[in-house]
Amino acid sequence: MGSTVGRRGLPAITVRYRRIDGRMSGLSKLEHPWDVTHDEAIALQLRLREQVIIRPLEINEIRSITALRAVCQPERVVAVAMTLRREDWLVEDHAGVTLTTNFPYTPGLLAFTAGPAMLKAVAQLNRLGDVIMVEGHGIAHPRRFGVACHLGLALDMPTMGCGRSFLIGKALPLPQEAGSASPVMDGDEMVGFAYRSRSGVKPIYISIGHRMDAESLLALTRVCLREYRLPEPMRRVRIMTKEYLE
């Protein structure tokens, strides 16, 4: 279980990881260096976005969910992965890593700053969920290939993006009632949803990452919500991140 090393000592996108039943998966489906230029990163996104799969996800078969978050600081990234059991939100496993980075954070290119650390955090888990909730965006992205898409392809896992603000697009009018959802449109294309988890509270912004469709995205979000603004896996991984930052 681990990651290979790319140019200048930065991890490449080859990752071994462990599923919820303890069986080792294979290597990641993707391999490319992370030490790239801004233009090379954009070219990779444009190429890899063609591999994103949008299809229904069987929500009833999901037994656990892994939340994944990264905090980008000058010259380093702290990433935390946490797996929770859907039945009672018991924490089954968590891992955090800190890596240096040579790719400064740039909106739309988060994966190239935080991706190596996020993948390494996942690789350190002994129990990986059936779906991954990533703090960031999926197809709600200028090139329809945000960090949730990138990680979904790398791990060959269903993924969704969950953010507290827009990256692109505009949400249609959203009612104040809890449970309301409104499409986020970029031109004439729907790229995600604004979702109001609590009445009178600012919405969250969710989007498809990989191997799910819009209906699955909404259904997964709903089963993960309790009395807070953020879905429970994302709320809990944010709390855990504070411990790794200390």
C-alpha positions in Angstrom: 0.0 0.0 0.0 1.6 3.3 -1.0 2.4 5.6 -3.9 5.1 5.7 -6.5 7.4 8.7 -6.9 7.4 11.1 -9.9 9.8 13.8 -11.0 11.5 15.8 -8.2 10.4 13.3 -5.6 6.7 14.2 -6.0 4.2 11.3 -5.9 2.8 10.1 -9.2 -0.8 9.2 -9.5 -0.3 5.4 -8.9 -1.9 4.4 -5.6 -2.7 1.2 -3.8 -5.6 1.2 -1.4 -7.8 -1.0 0.7 -11.6 -1.5 0.3 -14.1 -1.7 3.1 -13.9 -5.5 3.1 -10.1 -5.4 3.5 -9.3 -6.8 0.0 -6.5 -5.0 -1.8 -7.6 -3.3 -5.0 -5.1 -3.0 -7.8 -3.1 0.0 -8.9 -4.8 3.2 -9.8 -6.2 3.5 -13.3 -4.2 6.6 -14.0 -0.5 7.5 -14.1 0.9 10.9 -14.8 3.5 13.2 -13.1 2.2 15.9 -10.7 5.2 18.1 -11.3 3.8 19.9 -14.4 3.4 23.4 -15.6 0.2 25.4 -15.5 -0.4 24.7 -19.2 0.4 21.0 -18.9 -2.1 20.7 -16.0 -4.9 22.3 -18.1 -4.0 20.0 -21.0 -4.2 16.9 -18.7 -7.7 18.0 -17.4 -8.9 18.4 -21.0 -7.7 15.0 -21.9 -8.8 13.2 -18.7 -12.3 14.7 -18.6 -13.4 12.4 -21.4 -13.0 9.4 -19.0 -15.4 10.7 -16.4 -18.4 8.3 -16.2 -21.9 9.5 -15.3 -24.2 6.7 -14.4 -26.7 5.8 -11.6 -25.2 4.8 -8.2 -27.1 2.3 -6.1 -27.4 4.4 -2.9 -29.0 1.5 -0.9 -25.8 -0.5 -1.4 -23.6 2.1 0.2 -22.5 1.0 3.7 -19.8 3.5 4.4 -18.5 6.8 3.0 -15.0 8.3 2.9 -14.7 12.1 3.2 -11.5 13.7 1.8 -10.2 17.2 2.5 -7.0 19.1 2.0 -5.7 22.4 3.4 -3.2 24.2 1.2 -0.6 26.2 2.9 2.6 27.9 1.6 4.8 25.1 0.2 2.8 22.3 2.0 -0.5 20.5 1.9 -2.3 18.7 4.8 -4.8 16.1 3.6 -7.2 14.1 5.8 -9.3 11.1 4.8 -12.0 9.7 7.1 -14.3 6.7 6.6 -17.6 6.7 8.4 -20.3 4.0 8.6 -23.5 5.1 7.1 -25.7 3.3 9.6 -24.7 5.3 12.7 -21.8 7.6 11.5 -19.3 5.7 13.5 -15.7 6.6 12.4 -14.2 3.4 11.0 -10.8 4.8 10.1 -8.9 8.1 9.4 -5.5 9.1 8.2 -3.7 12.4 7.6 -0.6 13.3 5.7 1.5 16.4 5.1 3.4 16.8 1.9 5.4 19.6 0.3 4.2 21.0 -3.0 5.8 22.9 -5.9 2.4 23.7 -7.5 0.9 26.9 -5.9 -2.8 26.8 -5.4 -4.7 28.1 -8.4 -8.5 28.1 -8.7 -9.5 25.2 -11.1 -6.2 23.4 -10.6 -6.6 22.2 -7.0 -5.8 18.6 -7.8 -2.3 19.5 -8.9 -1.6 21.2 -5.5 -3.5 18.8 -3.2 -3.9 15.6 -5.2 -0.7 13.8 -4.1 -1.4 14.4 -0.5 -5.1 13.4 -0.8 -4.2 10.2 -2.6 -1.6 9.4 0.0 -4.1 9.9 2.8 -6.5 7.5 1.1 -3.7 5.0 0.6 -3.1 5.0 4.4 -6.6 4.0 5.2 -7.3 0.4 6.2 -11.0 0.8 5.5 -12.2 2.7 2.4 -15.8 3.6 1.9 -18.0 2.6 -1.0 -18.1 6.3 -2.2 -15.8 9.3 -1.7 -17.0 12.8 -0.8 -14.4 15.3 -1.7 -14.2 18.9 -0.4 -14.1 20.7 -3.7 -15.8 20.4 -7.1 -16.4 17.8 -9.7 -17.8 18.7 -13.1 -18.8 22.2 -11.7 -15.5 23.3 -13.1 -14.3 25.5 -16.1 -13.1 22.3 -17.9 -15.6 19.9 -16.3 -12.8 18.2 -14.4 -12.4 19.3 -10.8 -10.5 17.6 -8.0 -13.4 15.2 -7.3 -13.3 14.0 -10.9 -9.6 13.7 -10.9 -9.5 11.6 -7.7 -12.5 9.5 -8.8 -10.6 8.5 -12.0 -7.4 7.9 -10.1 -9.1 5.6 -7.5 -11.7 4.2 -9.9 -14.3 5.1 -7.3 -17.6 6.9 -7.2 -16.9 10.4 -6.1 -18.8 13.7 -5.5 -17.7 17.2 -4.9 -19.0 19.3 -2.0 -18.1 22.9 -1.6 -19.3 25.9 0.4 -19.0 28.3 -2.5 -19.1 28.5 -6.3 -16.3 27.9 -8.6 -18.2 28.6 -11.8 -21.8 29.0 -12.8 -25.0 30.5 -11.4 -27.6 28.8 -9.3 -31.3 29.2 -10.2 -33.5 30.6 -7.5 -33.4 28.5 -4.4 -36.3 28.3 -1.8 -35.4 28.9 1.8 -36.8 25.6 3.0 -34.4 22.8 4.1 -34.0 20.1 1.4 -34.4 22.5 -1.5 -32.2 22.0 -4.5 -31.6 24.3 -7.5 -29.5 23.5 -10.6 -26.2 25.4 -11.0 -25.9 26.4 -14.6 -22.8 27.3 -16.6 -24.3 28.7 -19.8 -26.9 26.3 -20.9 -25.3 23.3 -19.1 -26.2 22.0 -15.7 -23.0 21.3 -13.7 -24.3 20.8 -10.2 -26.7 21.8 -7.5 -27.1 24.4 -4.8 -28.6 22.5 -1.9 -30.1 24.1 1.2 -29.5 21.7 4.0 -31.1 23.9 6.7 -33.9 26.5 6.4 -32.5 30.0 6.1 -28.9 28.8 6.0 -26.5 29.4 3.1 -26.5 26.4 0.6 -23.8 24.0 -0.2 -22.7 23.3 -3.7 -22.5 19.7 -4.9 -21.5 18.2 -8.2 -20.7 14.8 -9.8 -17.2 13.6 -9.6 -17.2 10.1 -11.2 -19.4 7.1 -11.5 -22.7 8.7 -10.4 -25.4 10.8 -11.9 -27.4 13.9 -10.8 -30.1 11.8 -9.1 -27.5 9.8 -7.2 -25.7 13.0 -6.2 -28.8 14.4 -4.7 -29.8 11.2 -3.0 -26.3 10.7 -1.5 -26.3 14.2 -0.2 -29.7 13.8 1.5 -28.7 10.6 3.3 -25.6 12.2 4.6 -27.3 15.2 6.1 -28.2 15.5 9.8 -28.9 18.8 11.7 -25.9 20.7 10.3 -25.2 22.6 7.1 -22.6 20.2 5.8 -23.1 16.5 5.1 -22.0 14.5 8.1 -18.9 13.0 6.5 -17.6 16.4 5.4 -18.4 18.0 8.7 -16.5 15.3 10.6 -13.4 15.4 8.4 -13.2 19.1 8.8 -13.2 18.7 12.6 -10.5 16.0 12.3 -8.4 18.2 10.0 -7.9 20.7 12.9 -6.1 18.0 14.9 -3.7 17.3 12.0 -3.0 21.0 11.6 -1.9 21.4 15.2 
